[in-house]
Amino acid sequence: MNNATKLTYAARCVLVEGRRVGLAYSLCCAKACVSVPVFYLWLSQGKKDRESGKLPWPVVDGDYVRATEKGTSNAKWSKSLELLEAMDRAETERVSEALTWVRAAANGGDWKAAAWISEKSKRQQQGDATSPFAAVVGLCLEQRKDDDTEPSGVPPCRN
């Protein structure tokens, strides 16, 4: 049996929610009862599918849509790509939420939080985007150029 066919929507939800709360991939896999090598195979396949022009498998009403309901063949769609994109979104949401808390602490006078943001901002501006935090800090910096408020209602850091 192909490992990709074992990717159920229920397993996908457990994996994504685990990542959203900050679990390492190995713990997400343990919680979803998925082996780590199979999980990495799915992510690798998702990257290949993205490069080949496939689309994320559609989800409707909390489950993957059946091929007959889509009206096209399975060749165009990828559950692995949908998982990859959902994991990326979960990571971004987690990091964004954490950064919101750090920014709120900095705005409240916590010098360590302000110093952390400053250091991460400098690293991101110098091209060191090795962590997800650097990417989110970069997004926040870009937003600050255009606007002095944030969607979450937390005021921007003061320099």
N, CA, C and O of each residue as an XYZ file, in Angstrom:
636
protein
N       0.847     -1.183      0.000
C       0.000      0.000      0.000
C       0.892      1.245      0.000
O       1.881      1.308      0.730
N       0.544      2.201     -0.798
C       1.279      3.460     -0.880
C       1.085      4.248      0.410
O      -0.036      4.368      0.905
N       2.186      4.789      0.960
C       2.098      5.533      2.219
C       1.182      6.738      2.116
O       0.551      7.115      3.104
N       1.094      7.352      0.941
C       0.253      8.532      0.790
C      -1.217      8.192      0.987
O      -1.991      9.043      1.425
N      -1.618      6.956      0.672
C      -3.019      6.589      0.831
C      -3.378      6.438      2.301
O      -4.561      6.440      2.640
N      -2.403      6.308      3.175
C      -2.678      6.195      4.600
C      -2.918      7.561      5.243
O      -3.284      7.639      6.416
N      -2.716      8.621      4.492
C      -2.904      9.963      5.026
C      -4.397     10.256      5.095
O      -5.020     10.627      4.100
N      -4.945     10.086      6.262
C      -6.367     10.369      6.463
C      -6.520     11.799      6.970
O      -5.569     12.409      7.458
N      -7.710     12.306      6.846
C      -7.956     13.661      7.328
C      -7.827     13.716      8.847
O      -7.373     14.721      9.393
N      -8.218     12.657      9.527
C      -8.103     12.624     10.989
C      -6.639     12.711     11.413
O      -6.303     13.464     12.327
N      -5.766     11.946     10.756
C      -4.334     12.002     11.074
C      -3.783     13.381     10.751
O      -2.994     13.930     11.520
N      -4.189     13.942      9.631
C      -3.743     15.281      9.235
C      -4.109     16.301     10.301
O      -3.295     17.159     10.643
N      -5.323     16.219     10.830
C      -5.766     17.179     11.848
C      -4.945     17.066     13.127
O      -4.594     18.081     13.730
N      -4.642     15.854     13.542
C      -3.835     15.664     14.750
C      -2.423     16.203     14.527
O      -1.869     16.857     15.410
N      -1.840     15.940     13.369
C      -0.499     16.438     13.051
C      -0.469     17.966     13.050
O       0.421     18.577     13.641
N      -1.437     18.572     12.389
C      -1.468     20.034     12.259
C      -1.721     20.690     13.614
O      -1.070     21.679     13.952
N      -2.645     20.158     14.381
C      -2.934     20.749     15.693
C      -1.727     20.609     16.623
O      -1.437     21.518     17.401
N      -1.034     19.497     16.549
C       0.182     19.330     17.348
C       1.218     20.380     17.009
O       1.860     20.940     17.897
N       1.379     20.644     15.731
C       2.353     21.662     15.314
C       1.894     23.053     15.718
O       2.712     23.900     16.079
N       0.596     23.290     15.658
C       0.050     24.595     16.024
C       0.346     24.932     17.491
O       0.569     26.095     17.828
N       0.348     23.915     18.360
C       0.622     24.167     19.777
C       2.104     24.080     20.100
O       2.501     24.297     21.244
N       2.935     23.760     19.094
C       4.371     23.811     19.295
C       5.077     22.486     19.457
O       6.253     22.464     19.821
N       4.404     21.383     19.201
C       5.064     20.085     19.313
C       6.075     19.892     18.194
O       5.875     20.366     17.075
N       7.153     19.199     18.500
C       8.115     18.803     17.479
C       7.444     17.792     16.551
O       6.467     17.145     16.929
N       7.971     17.664     15.346
C       7.387     16.731     14.385
C       7.270     15.319     14.971
O       6.257     14.648     14.775
N       8.291     14.875     15.679
C       8.258     13.508     16.217
C       7.105     13.322     17.200
O       6.480     12.262     17.230
N       6.817     14.355     18.008
C       5.704     14.261     18.947
C       4.359     14.365     18.236
O       3.396     13.708     18.632
N       4.287     15.180     17.198
C       3.065     15.232     16.380
C       2.770     13.851     15.815
O       1.630     13.389     15.834
N       3.807     13.204     15.315
C       3.645     11.869     14.727
C       3.198     10.853     15.767
O       2.310     10.042     15.505
N       3.813     10.895     16.953
C       3.427      9.969     18.014
C       1.964     10.161     18.390
O       1.233      9.192     18.594
N       1.548     11.403     18.478
C       0.156     11.698     18.842
C      -0.813     11.215     17.768
O      -1.921     10.778     18.079
N      -0.395     11.294     16.498
C      -1.256     10.891     15.380
C      -1.095      9.413     15.023
O      -1.759      8.922     14.110
N      -0.214      8.697     15.741
C       0.064      7.286     15.450
C       0.564      7.099     14.013
O       0.140      6.193     13.296
N       1.480      7.988     13.622
C       2.087      7.950     12.293
C       3.595      7.829     12.508
O       4.150      8.518     13.363
N       4.251      6.980     11.760
C       5.699      6.865     11.920
C       6.382      8.111     11.367
O       5.919      8.713     10.399
N       7.484      8.482     11.997
C       8.215      9.685     11.582
C       8.697      9.563     10.134
O       8.555     10.521      9.374
N       9.265      8.413      9.721
C       9.702      8.322      8.319
C       8.559      8.501      7.319
O       8.747      9.125      6.276
N       7.386      7.965      7.622
C       6.239      8.130      6.722
C       5.821      9.596      6.675
O       5.499     10.111      5.604
N       5.821     10.271      7.818
C       5.480     11.684      7.866
C       6.420     12.499      6.979
O       5.977     13.341      6.199
N       7.732     12.238      7.107
C       8.689     12.971      6.278
C       8.544     12.608      4.801
O       8.806     13.435      3.927
N       8.132     11.386      4.526
C       7.849     10.993      3.150
C       6.688     11.818      2.600
O       6.734     12.280      1.460
N       5.647     12.001      3.412
C       4.504     12.821      2.989
C       4.936     14.256      2.711
O       4.545     14.832      1.696
N       5.744     14.842      3.606
C       6.194     16.212      3.392
C       7.050     16.325      2.137
O       6.913     17.274      1.365
N       7.932     15.353      1.940
C       8.775     15.342      0.744
C       7.923     15.231     -0.517
O       8.168     15.918     -1.509
N       6.923     14.360     -0.465
C       6.025     14.204     -1.614
C       5.243     15.486     -1.856
O       5.004     15.852     -3.006
N       4.840     16.173     -0.794
C       4.133     17.439     -0.928
C       4.977     18.478     -1.650
O       4.467     19.218     -2.491
N       6.276     18.540     -1.324
C       7.183     19.476     -2.005
C       7.319     19.126     -3.479
O       7.319     20.011     -4.334
N       7.435     17.838     -3.774
C       7.525     17.403     -5.179
C       6.242     17.739     -5.938
O       6.280     18.193     -7.082
N       5.113     17.508     -5.281
C       3.830     17.784     -5.921
C       3.661     19.273     -6.196
O       3.115     19.656     -7.231
N       4.125     20.116     -5.274
C       4.051     21.564     -5.488
C       4.869     21.949     -6.714
O       4.419     22.722     -7.560
N       6.083     21.398     -6.797
C       6.967     21.703     -7.930
C       6.389     21.219     -9.248
O       6.619     21.835    -10.289
N       5.641     20.125     -9.215
C       5.081     19.580    -10.452
C       3.746     20.231    -10.836
O       3.155     19.880    -11.857
N       3.276     21.172    -10.020
C       2.067     21.895    -10.375
C       0.774     21.320     -9.851
O      -0.307     21.773    -10.229
N       0.869     20.324     -8.980
C      -0.365     19.783     -8.406
C      -0.972     20.792     -7.439
O      -0.327     21.760     -7.036
N      -2.212     20.545     -7.081
C      -2.949     21.413     -6.170
C      -3.206     20.686     -4.850
O      -3.291     19.459     -4.822
N      -3.329     21.451     -3.745
C      -3.680     20.801     -2.474
C      -5.046     20.133     -2.588
O      -5.962     20.683     -3.200
N      -5.181     18.952     -2.002
C      -6.432     18.211     -2.048
C      -7.517     19.041     -1.367
O      -7.301     19.529     -0.258
N      -8.670     19.211     -1.995
C      -9.737     20.025     -1.390
C     -10.307     19.397     -0.122
O     -10.413     18.176     -0.007
N     -10.666     20.250      0.817
C     -11.288     19.826      2.069
C     -12.626     20.543      2.176
O     -12.705     21.764      2.040
N     -13.675     19.767      2.422
C     -15.015     20.332      2.585
C     -15.667     19.644      3.777
O     -15.609     18.422      3.910
N     -16.282     20.434      4.632
C     -16.998     19.902      5.798
C     -16.132     18.977      6.638
O     -16.595     17.936      7.105
N     -14.874     19.358      6.828
C     -14.005     18.617      7.725
C     -13.520     17.280      7.218
O     -13.226     16.393      8.020
N     -13.425     17.106      5.909
C     -12.864     15.864      5.365
C     -12.391     16.117      3.946
O     -12.795     17.081      3.297
N     -11.517     15.220      3.476
C     -11.073     15.317      2.098
C     -12.239     15.018      1.166
O     -13.033     14.115      1.434
N     -12.346     15.758      0.091
C     -13.392     15.549     -0.901
C     -13.028     14.326     -1.732
O     -11.865     14.129     -2.083
N     -14.019     13.513     -2.041
C     -13.767     12.331     -2.873
C     -13.527     12.752     -4.315
O     -14.037     13.779     -4.765
N     -12.757     11.964     -5.025
C     -12.404     12.295     -6.406
C     -13.641     12.472     -7.272
O     -13.676     13.354     -8.129
N     -14.649     11.649     -7.058
C     -15.850     11.748     -7.881
C     -16.600     13.048     -7.615
O     -17.301     13.549     -8.494
N     -16.460     13.599     -6.407
C     -17.129     14.859     -6.081
C     -16.394     16.048     -6.689
O     -16.998     17.089     -6.950
N     -15.087     15.895     -6.914
C     -14.305     16.986     -7.493
C     -14.558     17.113     -8.984
O     -14.422     18.194     -9.556
N     -14.923     16.008     -9.609
C     -15.175     16.035    -11.038
C     -13.913     15.938    -11.883
O     -13.966     16.136    -13.097
N     -12.783     15.639    -11.261
C     -11.537     15.475    -11.998
C     -10.822     14.243    -11.474
O     -11.238     13.636    -10.487
N      -9.757     13.889    -12.139
C      -9.004     12.711    -11.704
C      -8.128     13.055    -10.503
O      -7.857     14.226    -10.239
N      -7.693     12.037     -9.785
C      -6.824     12.224     -8.631
C      -5.457     12.759     -9.021
O      -4.746     13.287     -8.166
N      -5.069     12.640    -10.277
C      -3.727     13.017    -10.714
C      -3.430     14.493    -10.485
O      -2.266     14.875    -10.371
N      -4.448     15.318    -10.416
C      -4.268     16.757    -10.275
C      -4.104     17.196     -8.813
O      -3.611     18.292     -8.548
N      -4.514     16.351     -7.872
C      -4.619     16.741     -6.473
C      -3.610     15.993     -5.602
O      -3.188     14.887     -5.939
N      -3.232     16.603     -4.486
C      -2.245     15.984     -3.605
C      -2.611     16.198     -2.143
O      -2.669     17.330     -1.663
N      -2.860     15.076     -1.430
C      -3.081     15.163      0.011
C      -1.784     15.551      0.713
O      -1.811     16.258      1.720
N      -0.657     15.096      0.191
C       0.633     15.432      0.796
C       0.898     16.932      0.712
O       1.415     17.526      1.658
N       0.551     17.535     -0.399
C       0.728     18.982     -0.542
C      -0.206     19.728      0.403
O       0.187     20.733      0.994
N      -1.435     19.248      0.551
C      -2.366     19.883      1.483
C      -1.819     19.789      2.901
O      -1.916     20.754      3.659
N      -1.243     18.642      3.277
C      -0.636     18.481      4.602
C       0.540     19.434      4.771
O       0.646     20.104      5.799
N       1.416     19.505      3.787
C       2.573     20.392      3.846
C       2.136     21.838      4.069
O       2.690     22.531      4.923
N       1.159     22.286      3.314
C       0.693     23.663      3.449
C      -0.006     23.898      4.785
O       0.136     24.969      5.375
N      -0.753     22.916      5.264
C      -1.422     23.051      6.564
C      -0.393     23.098      7.696
O      -0.565     23.852      8.654
N       0.674     22.301      7.595
C       1.733     22.326      8.608
C       2.443     23.677      8.593
O       2.762     24.223      9.649
N       2.690     24.212      7.409
C       3.326     25.531      7.298
C       2.447     26.615      7.922
O       2.940     27.491      8.633
N       1.144     26.551      7.650
C       0.224     27.544      8.232
C       0.189     27.424      9.756
O       0.177     28.434     10.460
N       0.173     26.195     10.262
C       0.137     25.982     11.710
C       1.387     26.554     12.370
O       1.302     27.186     13.424
N       2.536     26.336     11.758
C       3.795     26.873     12.288
C       3.773     28.396     12.282
O       4.191     29.032     13.250
N       3.294     28.972     11.209
C       3.223     30.426     11.108
C       2.281     30.995     12.163
O       2.593     32.009     12.789
N       1.139     30.358     12.366
C       0.196     30.819     13.385
C       0.811     30.746     14.777
O       0.653     31.666     15.580
N       1.517     29.646     15.065
C       2.143     29.470     16.374
C       3.196     30.535     16.624
O       3.230     31.147     17.692
N       4.050     30.753     15.641
C       5.118     31.735     15.786
C       4.541     33.144     15.881
O       5.021     33.964     16.665
N       3.529     33.421     15.095
C       2.898     34.740     15.129
C       2.271     35.002     16.491
O       2.385     36.103     17.030
N       1.616     34.001     17.044
C       1.019     34.153     18.372
C       2.095     34.373     19.429
O       1.946     35.222     20.308
N       3.170     33.611     19.342
C       4.267     33.775     20.303
C       4.878     35.168     20.191
O       5.180     35.806     21.199
N       5.054     35.628     18.970
C       5.624     36.955     18.767
C       4.686     38.041     19.294
O       5.148     39.058     19.811
N       3.393     37.837     19.170
C       2.427     38.787     19.721
C       2.597     38.901     21.232
O       2.551     40.000     21.785
N       2.795     37.758     21.901
C       3.013     37.772     23.356
C       4.315     38.481     23.704
O       4.372     39.247     24.666
N       5.359     38.226     22.920
C       6.643     38.877     23.185
C       6.513     40.385     22.983
O       7.024     41.173     23.780
N       5.833     40.776     21.925
C       5.656     42.215     21.662
C       4.823     42.878     22.751
O       5.107     44.008     23.148
N       3.801     42.185     23.235
C       2.988     42.729     24.323
C       3.849     42.906     25.576
O       3.725     43.910     26.276
N       4.719     41.933     25.859
C       5.615     42.044     27.017
C       6.580     43.216     26.833
O       6.844     43.963     27.775
N       7.101     43.370     25.617
C       8.027     44.481     25.353
C       7.314     45.818     25.516
O       7.865     46.756     26.092
N       6.100     45.901     25.012
C       5.324     47.136     25.149
C       4.963     47.420     26.605
O       4.725     48.567     26.982
N       4.924     46.357     27.424
C       4.624     46.509     28.840
C       5.852     46.846     29.678
O       5.758     46.979     30.898
N       7.000     46.982     29.023
C       8.197     47.392     29.744
C       9.201     46.293     30.014
O      10.204     46.543     30.682
N       8.973     45.083     29.521
C       9.938     43.995     29.728
C      11.125     44.198     28.794
O      11.013     43.969     27.590
N      12.249     44.624     29.337
C      13.406     44.944     28.512
C      13.957     43.717     27.801
O      14.508     43.834     26.707
N      13.815     42.529     28.413
C      14.331     41.318     27.768
C      13.543     41.000     26.494
O      14.113     40.599     25.480
N      12.237     41.186     26.566
C      11.409     40.950     25.379
C      11.757     41.956     24.288
O      11.856     41.598     23.114
N      11.943     43.216     24.678
C      12.314     44.246     23.700
C      13.670     43.943     23.079
O      13.852     44.113     21.874
N      14.621     43.498     23.892
C      15.957     43.158     23.386
C      15.882     41.959     22.439
O      16.577     41.924     21.424
N      15.046     40.986     22.767
C      14.907     39.808     21.920
C      14.372     40.217     20.551
O      14.884     39.779     19.521
N      13.335     41.061     20.546
C      12.765     41.518     19.277
C      13.810     42.302     18.486
O      13.949     42.117     17.277
N      14.529     43.160     19.159
C      15.556     43.950     18.483
C      16.613     43.055     17.849
O      17.003     43.262     16.700
N      17.072     42.061     18.600
C      18.110     41.147     18.077
C      17.586     40.344     16.895
O      18.285     40.198     15.892
N      16.372     39.822     16.996
C      15.785     39.046     15.900
C      15.546     39.929     14.682
O      15.729     39.487     13.548
N      15.139     41.173     14.910
C      14.906     42.092     13.799
C      16.200     42.378     13.052
O      16.224     42.391     11.821
N      17.276     42.606     13.799
C      18.581     42.861     13.167
C      19.043     41.661     12.364
O      19.534     41.811     11.245
N      18.889     40.460     12.933
C      19.306     39.246     12.223
C      18.496     39.061     10.945
O      19.036     38.651      9.917
N      17.202     39.364     11.010
C      16.359     39.205      9.831
C      16.748     40.223      8.772
O      16.809     39.889      7.589
N      17.009     41.448      9.175
C      17.382     42.485      8.218
C      18.736     42.197      7.585
O      18.998     42.626      6.461
N      19.602     41.472      8.299
C      20.911     41.124      7.765
C      20.860     39.857      6.921
O      21.887     39.383      6.436
N      19.674     39.320      6.751
C      19.516     38.162      5.871
C      19.608     36.824      6.568
O      19.672     35.795      5.895
N      19.616     36.796      7.895
C      19.670     35.533      8.622
C      18.248     35.112      8.962
O      17.744     35.401     10.047
N      17.620     34.438      8.038
C      16.238     33.997      8.243
C      16.212     32.495      8.486
O      15.459     31.765      7.841
N      17.045     32.039      9.429
C      17.158     30.605      9.670
C      16.067     30.059     10.565
O      15.904     28.842     10.651
N      15.318     30.912     11.233
C      14.266     30.414     12.107
C      12.923     30.960     11.661
O      12.857     31.992     10.993
N      11.843     30.264     12.033
C      10.523     30.781     11.697
C      10.259     32.135     12.351
O       9.537     32.965     11.798
N      10.844     32.358     13.533
C      10.654     33.639     14.196
C      11.190     34.770     13.330
O      10.583     35.838     13.261
N      12.314     34.548     12.673
C      12.895     35.594     11.826
C      11.933     35.963     10.704
O      11.800     37.138     10.360
N      11.269     34.977     10.137
C      10.324     35.254      9.053
C       9.136     36.061      9.558
O       8.704     37.003      8.894
N       8.603     35.705     10.723
C       7.455     36.432     11.252
C       7.858     37.833     11.677
O       7.104     38.783     11.465
N       9.054     37.979     12.283
C       9.539     39.312     12.630
C       9.641     40.153     11.362
O       9.278     41.329     11.362
N      10.132     39.551     10.289
C      10.227     40.262      9.016
C       8.869     40.716      8.516
O       8.732     41.837      8.026
N       7.860     39.857      8.634
C       6.510     40.236      8.218
C       5.997     41.396      9.063
O       5.368     42.319      8.546
N       6.266     41.344     10.358
C       5.816     42.422     11.241
C       6.515     43.735     10.897
O       5.898     44.800     10.931
N       7.805     43.656     10.565
C       8.537     44.861     10.190
C       7.971     45.462      8.913
O       7.825     46.680      8.811
N       7.649     44.606      7.927
C       7.052     45.094      6.687
C       5.707     45.748      6.967
O       5.391     46.788      6.389
N       4.918     45.152      7.846
C       3.609     45.702      8.167
C       3.759     47.061      8.833
O       2.971     47.968      8.564
N       4.753     47.218      9.693
C       4.953     48.479     10.403
C       5.287     49.613      9.442
O       5.000     50.775      9.732
N       5.888     49.290      8.304
C       6.192     50.332      7.328
C       4.910     50.947      6.773
O       4.861     52.131      6.441
N       3.860     50.102      6.680
C       2.606     50.548      6.082
C       1.587     51.041      7.102
O       0.735     51.869      6.780
N       1.670     50.541      8.322
C       0.596     50.770      9.276
C       1.162     50.757     10.690
O       2.134     50.050     10.957
N       0.573     51.523     11.596
C       1.039     51.562     12.973
C       0.189     50.708     13.908
O       0.306     50.822     15.129
N      -0.669     49.850     13.342
C      -1.463     48.962     14.174
C      -1.323     47.555     13.642
O      -0.857     47.339     12.523
N      -1.735     46.597     14.459
C      -1.690     45.197     14.053
C      -3.100     44.626     14.126
O      -3.918     45.088     14.922
N      -3.387     43.621     13.298
C      -4.719     43.020     13.323
C      -5.092     42.492     14.702
O      -6.267     42.508     15.069
N      -4.106     42.022     15.476
C      -4.404     41.441     16.776
C      -4.744     42.506     17.809
O      -5.180     42.170     18.910
N      -4.556     43.778     17.482
C      -4.836     44.844     18.409
C      -3.665     45.204     19.294
O      -3.758     46.154     20.071
N      -2.566     44.478     19.203
C      -1.391     44.785     20.004
C      -0.625     45.891     19.292
O      -0.288     45.752     18.117
N      -0.348     46.983     19.988
C       0.377     48.070     19.324
C       1.787     47.639     18.949
O       2.350     46.750     19.588
N       2.365     48.254     17.928
C       3.704     47.849     17.495
C       4.754     48.182     18.550
O       4.543     49.037     19.411
N       5.878     47.497     18.468
C       6.997     47.768     19.378
C       7.461     49.191     19.195
O       7.432     49.731     18.090
N       7.877     49.775     20.250
C       8.435     51.123     20.187
C       9.945     50.998     20.121
O      10.549     50.266     20.905
N      10.549     51.704     19.194
C      12.009     51.649     19.053
C      12.698     52.524     20.055
O      13.927     52.592     20.072
